[in-house]
């Protein structure tokens, strides 16, 4: 399955892409993370991806040093080097790159615009579903009740 197909599946089709601007405050980013139940947000400037900010970034770079989250800007805390996927990448690519880069969220982009976000949890859910289908097929085949 391709990442674009996953984003267009019923579980993702109506999921809103939530972004934050580099000039917004950390407090604003935290509100969005909480409101939309996200672990990270793509940082976009004029709809183009310029970074990513995660809960971990906020804790390590802001809260741990008792910085005022209402004054610190997203650009000061975000990661500018963003690993991304495209609609044409397959799930195995996404899993491997996320594992290799030790990240849990992967923006899916087209022409620097964010089409959606895929989490490791999303990918594990798809794999679990595929394994269950294969197990059912094999069980039916072995018992002779297939076909």
Helices and strands as residue ranges (DSSP letters): H 3-7, E 19-20, H 26-35, E 40-45, E 48-54, H 55-61, G 63-65, G 74-76, E 84-85, H 91-101, E 105-110, E 113-119, H 120-143
